[in-house]
Structure formats: C-alpha cells, structure tokens
Amino acid sequence: MPGLSGSFFSGIGGAVSDLYAADSARAKGKGSRIEAEQYLLAAGMADKNAIFTKESTAIKEYQTQRGILKTLGGQAADVAASGFAASGSALDLMRDSATEGELTKAVLGQQGLIQEAGYEQQAASYRLMSQAASEAATAADHAAQGMQYSAIIKGAGAAFSLL
C-alpha cells in the first residue's frame, strides 16, 4: 500500500487554498454589488438635485422678474408723482433698470443651467461606476467558480496519488 506522499499533501493544500480563495472572491463580488447599489443611489440623488436646481432656478428667475417689474413700476410712479413726463432721463433710468434686471435674470438662468448640467454629469458618472462595480462582481464570481474547479481537480489529484 502506498504511503502518504508529498504530492498528496501538496494537492490537499492546494485544494484547501483554492476553496478559501473562492470564498474570498465571492465576498469581493458581494462587496462590489453593494458598491454598485450605492453608486445607483448616489446617481438618483444627483438626478433629484438636477431637478431641484431646475425648479429653484425657475423660482429665482420669477422672483427676479417680479423685482424688475416692481422697480420699473416704482420708477414710473415716482416720475408721475413728481409731475415729470415719461421721457428723457426718466426713460433712460427705466431702460437701465430694465436692462440690469434682465442681465441679472440671464445670469441666474445660466448659473442654474451650469449647476443642473453638473448634477446630470455626476449622475452619469455614478451610473458608470455602478456598471464597473457590477462587472467586477461578475468577474469575482467567475474567479470563484474557477477556483472551485481547481480545488476539485487538486483534491482528485491528491486522492489518485494514494492509489
């Protein structure tokens, strides 16, 4: 009867090592799936931030428009109360106020669009990171399966070395 040889112990050791490596790969895959879920949650929040920014910008633009109209109305009332005609310097002042107000409104709109685009880009980036984490999880699963097969082959080899 053949004795226990070095190849037997080597095969058993390799099989055990591969089984632990397979467990480790499965754990890594599980962690990658959790990471992917977190990135999708972050992408959802970035999407919501883009929507909030769009709505907030619309409100700010409306408030600015109301402010412009109040200023112009006040200036027109002041001119009329002073008994001046709506001409010359009074019209220049009102035109300057209207121009300044529209410029402020345009800047608000552009800032809102920039911020909204930033959130949209952030959401897209998080989705890509989620996809990468999902692919890493799939790769870890495949690696775990390969390590299990390797463990089986090494275990079988160790058993055959006893014959």
Secondary structure, DSSP 8 states (H G I E B T S, - for coil): -----HHHHHHHHHHHHHHHHHHHHHHHHHHHHHHHHHHHHHHHHHHHHHHHHHHHHHHHHHHHHHHHHHHHHHHHHHHHHTT--SSTHHHHHHHHHHHHHHHHHHHHHHHHHHHHHHHHHHHHHHHHHHHHHHHHHHHHHHHHHHHHHHHHHHHHHHHHHT-
